[in-house]
Amino acid sequence: MRCPSLAAPSFRALLCVLVQVPLVAACSGPDEEPPGATDCSALKFEVGDPNGHKDPFGAKAAGQARAGKVADLAGIAQPGHGRQRIEPGDFVLANDKIVVFIEDKDFSDGYARFGGEILSIDKANAEGKPTGVSMYTETLTGISVEMIDPTSVTVLKDGSDGGEAVVRVAGKLSKIPFMQGPLSYLFPRTYELEAVYDYVLRPGEERVTMRMGLVNATNEPLDLGVERPDPDELLGFFHNSNTQLVTSEFGFAEPKGRVAWAGFDGGDFGFAFRIPDHELAYGLTVSGFSLFYGPGFVVDACSANSVDRADIIAGGPDYDGLGEAVRRVTGEAPWREIKGKVEDAQGNGIASAWLHVVGADGAYLSRTRTDAEGAFVVHAPPGASVTLVPQKQGYAPHMGFGVGANEGTATIPLDPNGTIHVVAKDTATGAGLPVRVQVVPKDALIATPEAFGVPDEVNGRLHQVFAMDGNATVSVPPGEHTVIVSRGYEWELLSTDVTVAAGQTLEVPANLAHSVDSTGVMCADFHIHSQFSADSSDRIEQKLRSAIADGLDIPVSSEHEWVVDFQPLVQEMGLSPWAFGMASEELTTFTWGHFGVLPMTPDLTKANNGAVDWIGKDPKDVFALVRALPDNPVLIVNHPSGGGFGAYFSAAGLDRKTGKGRDGFWSDDFDAIEVFNDSDFEANRKDSIADWFALLEAGMTVWAVGSSDSHYLRTSPVGYPRTCLPFGHDDPTKLTKLLVRDAVGSGAATISGGLFMTATGPNGEAPGQMVKTGAGGMATFTLTIESASWVDASTLETIVNGATVSTEPLVPVDGWAGPSKKFVNQVTVTLDPSRPRNWVLFHAKGGGDLAPLHPGRRPFAASNPFFLTP
C-alpha cells in the first residue's frame, strides 16, 4: 500500500451534519507480503491459531507481549464505563504496560455489530491484568461504509518468542449494518474486498498498532481516496460519553482542519489515535460521534499486502499523562516536569483542582488535576516559559501563575473564599428532603475558555447541587450571591440573597412546603439519557439525583440502543422512599425515527443489554418485535415531528388529512406520542400537536406524554415536562414497571410543565375515558389547576375535535389560603352528532417562565383527550 498526502474532507462531513447521525467508520492498517502466486484470484491472507498463548496475562512477569484467548473472567476487571463487556472467548493482548481486549467474531454490542473490534485498552496492574480504568467505548474502523465482517479472529503470533504479539481479524469488507437502507445512496463507493485487521502489541510499548490488509485481485491499483476531497479511510469515534476529545492543536475545543492525533482524556487513563507520518482531518462531532479522515491510500494491483496504519496510544492520568505517552511513542523529546501545589488562603492543599498549562503564545498545552493533598505534577515544553492556570469551582478565577523556562516548582495560592451551608427540611415534618441547590453570584462569572474542556454552568450559576438529604456545602468567592433551594414544581422554594465574607461559613436554612396537592398521582419522565448513551456524558448517579431533587417520582432510563435499569441504583442509594426507577430504551433508528420502549428488562446475555434490533427492518416489523417482548411494553413515538431521521412522522411523510404515512412504510401500531419534548404546548402547536390531533381525527386512540429528553444537566433539566399518572396512592415502593406501563396505556395521564392539572368529566371520568353527554349533547368538565406560589397560572384553553372552542381566565378558588395558587373552572362542551367521534382536551398555561428553577421553560399543563358519546 502507498499513502500519499491527506485530502481535506468536505462533502461527506456535510452529509453527516444533515442527517445528524454517525454515518461512517474509520480505517487504518500496516504490512505483510502476498503469497508467491501469479494468479491474482488465489491471493488470500492466512489465519492464525484459534487460542494463542495459554497464559497471556503472564506477559508482564515474563517481560513479553502475549496474545491469547480469554478462557474465564477470574481476576479480569471490566471496563470502567460499564458498557461493552469482556466475555469468555474474546482475545487479549498484554504486556507490562497495557492490556487490550479484542472482541470475538459474531454479533457485537455497539454500532458496528460485526465483532473483531477493540473492547478495552486498559492499564496493566501488578499481576499483568486490567486495572478496570478503561473508558474506551467503540471506534468504527472501515473503508467508506464498510468494515470487516469477521469469518475468524485468531492469534497470528502469540509473543512467546519475545517479539510482537498479533491478533488477526479476517473477513470481507461489508456494509456497516445501520448504514444500509435509505442512506446507502450517499456513499456510492463500496469494495467488498477480503481484508484483515491485525492488532499488534510489542514488549514494553504503550501502543497497540493496527495493521490493515486488503486483497486486490485485479490488475489495476485501487485508489481509496488519495486524490479525492473525501478519502475513504475514516475513523468514527463513539467515545465522547466517557472521555473528552482533545488534540494538541486545539486542546479540548472542537478541532478545525488537520491534527496530528485525536486523543480521548478518560481521567485515570486515556488513549490517542494517530496515523504515523500523516495527519488526521477532522470532519465533525454530532450526537456523541466524532468523525476523522485518514489520508487514504492506494492498494497495489494483484496484491495482498498489509501495512501499519494506526497507532492507538494509551496513557494517563489526564491529558498531561496522555500527552507524555504520545511523545514517548512518537520519539519526541519529553517535556519538562513541573511539580507544585494549589493552596487555599490558609495554605491547605485544594484537592481535585484543575491545573491548565498555557504557552506564552496563548496555546493550550496540557491539563491535570491536583491530588487529595493539592499536589500536582504537570509537563511543559523544555526551555519555554508557561502560565499555570488553576481552576476550582467555588473559587474566584485565577489569572495564571507564571513559571520560567528553568523553573520546576510552583506553589499557587487561590484567593480567599467563603462557604455556604444549606440545610433543607420539610416544613410539615422537619425531616431532611432531596433538593436542588443553585448559587448565582451577583457579578457575572468569567467564561472558561473552550480549550480548557471544563464547561461552565448556564443561567449565571456557579453551582447546581442535588442534595439527597437536604445538606449541601459549597465554596463561593466572597461577595453577594443568590441561593435557590427547590424541590420541583409541587413545592415552595427559597430564593434568598446573601453576602459571604472571606473565611465565613454562612448557614442557609430552607424549610420547604409541599404546597400543591397531588395526592394519588405520581409523575414520570420517560426520556432520560446518561453516560450509557453515545451523546450524553452525565453520570448515571448524578442524573438520578437530579430527577429526585426536582421532585420526580418515576425516573426512567432511556438510553440510545442500550438498556439500563434505574431501580437497582435507587435502592443502592437509599432513595426508594422518594422514587421508583425503571428501564426503557430509546430505539434509535438512523433512518426513520426514535421510539420509547417502556418498560424494558436489561438482559446481559444479549447485545446492548437486550435492545431491540431494528437494522434492516421497516416500522411494521420493528413494532412487531416490540410487541413480542416479554414485558409487553407500550411504544412511544419520541420527538415525532419537525424533520430529520429522528422524527418518525416526518420521515414517514405523515399526511394530516388522512392520518397515514407513505404506503409500504407506515405503521400506526404505537400507543403514545411524546408530544412535549423539553417544550410546552405553544411551542408544539404547528408540529407534534398538529400531528397528534390529525391521528385523533383519523380515528386513532393514541395518548400524549411529556418528557425531558435530557442529555446534559447543565442545559436540560430532568422532568420538564413530566407525565403525571393516577395510582391512588403516593408510595413509590408500591409501584412496578407493569403498573406504570398500564397507567400510560390507559390514557389517564396529564402533562405537567410546572402546573398540576386534574381533569374530570361530569361523572368523575378521567382522561382517556368515554363521557356520556346529557341533554343537547352537552357535558360539563371540571378542571382544577394548582401551582406553587412562584409559578404563574392564568389561562385555560378548551379544544374540541382539534379546534379551540374557548380560552378563558383561570378562576381562583374563593378563600384559598395557599401558599399555592389553586383554580377551578367548569367548562361545558357540546357533542357534534354529525361526526363519527368527538373528543375534548384541555390546556392551561401561565405567563413568564419557571425561573428561578428552570429559566426559559414556560409553565403549562395539558390533559389527554376525553371521548364523547350521546
HELIX and SHEET records of a PDB file:
HELIX    1   1 PHE A   11  VAL A   19  1                                   9    
HELIX    2   2 CYS A   40  ALA A   42  5                                   3    
HELIX    3   3 PRO A   56  GLY A   58  5                                   3    
HELIX    4   4 ALA A   59  ALA A   62  1                                   4    
HELIX    5   5 PRO A  177  MET A  179  5                                   3    
HELIX    6   6 PRO A  182  LEU A  186  5                                   5    
HELIX    7   7 ASP A  318  THR A  330  1                                  13    
HELIX    8   8 GLU A  450  PHE A  452  5                                   3    
HELIX    9   9 ILE A  540  ALA A  549  1                                  10    
HELIX   10  10 GLN A  567  GLU A  572  1                                   6    
HELIX   11  11 ALA A  607  GLY A  610  5                                   4    
HELIX   12  12 PRO A  619  ARG A  627  1                                   9    
HELIX   13  13 TYR A  648  ALA A  651  1                                   4    
HELIX   14  14 PHE A  681  ASN A  684  1                                   4    
HELIX   15  15 SER A  688  GLU A  697  1                                  10    
HELIX   16  16 PRO A  732  LYS A  734  5                                   3    
HELIX   17  17 LYS A  737  SER A  746  1                                  10    
HELIX   18  18 ALA A  775  GLY A  777  5                                   3    
SHEET    1   A 4 ARG A  66  LYS A  69  0                                        
SHEET    2   A 4 PHE A  91  ALA A  94 -1                                        
SHEET    3   A 4 ILE A  98  ILE A 102 -1                                        
SHEET    4   A 4 ILE A 118  LYS A 123 -1                                        
SHEET    1   B 5 GLU A 138  ILE A 143  0                                        
SHEET    2   B 5 GLU A 233  PHE A 238 -1                                        
SHEET    3   B 5 PHE A 289  TYR A 293 -1                                        
SHEET    4   B 5 LEU A 280  VAL A 286 -1                                        
SHEET    5   B 5 ARG A 258  VAL A 259 -1                                        
SHEET    1   C 8 GLU A 146  LYS A 157  0                                        
SHEET    2   C 8 ALA A 165  LYS A 175 -1                                        
SHEET    3   C 8 GLU A 194  LEU A 201 -1                                        
SHEET    4   C 8 ARG A 207  ASN A 216 -1                                        
SHEET    5   C 8 SER A 303  GLY A 315 -1                                        
SHEET    6   C 8 GLY A 270  ARG A 274 -1                                        
SHEET    7   C 8 ALA A 262  ASP A 265 -1                                        
SHEET    8   C 8 GLN A 244  VAL A 246 -1                                        
SHEET    1   D 2 LEU A 222  ASP A 223  0                                        
SHEET    2   D 2 VAL A 298  VAL A 299 -1                                        
SHEET    1   E 3 ALA A 375  ALA A 380  0                                        
SHEET    2   E 3 ARG A 336  GLU A 343 -1                                        
SHEET    3   E 3 THR A 409  PRO A 413  1                                        
SHEET    1   F 4 TYR A 364  ARG A 369  0                                        
SHEET    2   F 4 TRP A 354  GLY A 359 -1                                        
SHEET    3   F 4 VAL A 386  GLN A 391 -1                                        
SHEET    4   F 4 PHE A 401  VAL A 403 -1                                        
SHEET    1   G 3 ASN A 471  VAL A 476  0                                        
SHEET    2   G 3 GLY A 418  ASP A 426 -1                                        
SHEET    3   G 3 THR A 505  LEU A 512  1                                        
SHEET    1   H 4 HIS A 463  ALA A 467  0                                        
SHEET    2   H 4 VAL A 435  PRO A 441 -1                                        
SHEET    3   H 4 GLY A 479  SER A 486 -1                                        
SHEET    4   H 4 LEU A 494  VAL A 500 -1                                        
SHEET    1   I13 TRP A 703  SER A 707  0                                        
SHEET    2   I13 ALA A 672  ASN A 677  1                                        
SHEET    3   I13 VAL A 634  VAL A 637  1                                        
SHEET    4   I13 HIS A 594  LEU A 598 -1                                        
SHEET    5   I13 MET A 582  THR A 588 -1                                        
SHEET    6   I13 ILE A 554  HIS A 560  1                                        
SHEET    7   I13 VAL A 521  ILE A 528  1                                        
SHEET    8   I13 ARG A 722  PRO A 726 -1                                        
SHEET    9   I13 THR A 750  GLY A 753 -1                                        
SHEET   10   I13 PHE A 860  SER A 863 -1                                        
SHEET   11   I13 ASN A 838  LYS A 845 -1                                        
SHEET   12   I13 THR A 795  VAL A 800 -1                                        
SHEET   13   I13 ALA A 803  PRO A 809 -1                                        
SHEET    1   J13 TRP A 703  SER A 707  0                                        
SHEET    2   J13 ALA A 672  ASN A 677  1                                        
SHEET    3   J13 VAL A 634  VAL A 637  1                                        
SHEET    4   J13 HIS A 594  LEU A 598 -1                                        
SHEET    5   J13 MET A 582  THR A 588 -1                                        
SHEET    6   J13 ILE A 554  HIS A 560  1                                        
SHEET    7   J13 VAL A 521  ILE A 528  1                                        
SHEET    8   J13 ARG A 722  PRO A 726 -1                                        
SHEET    9   J13 THR A 750  GLY A 753 -1                                        
SHEET   10   J13 PHE A 860  SER A 863 -1                                        
SHEET   11   J13 ASN A 838  LYS A 845 -1                                        
SHEET   12   J13 PHE A 866  THR A 869 -1                                        
SHEET   13   J13 MET A 770  LYS A 772  1                                        
SHEET    1   K 3 PHE A 756  THR A 760  0                                        
SHEET    2   K 3 MET A 778  SER A 787 -1                                        
SHEET    3   K 3 LYS A 821  THR A 830 -1                                        
END                                                                             
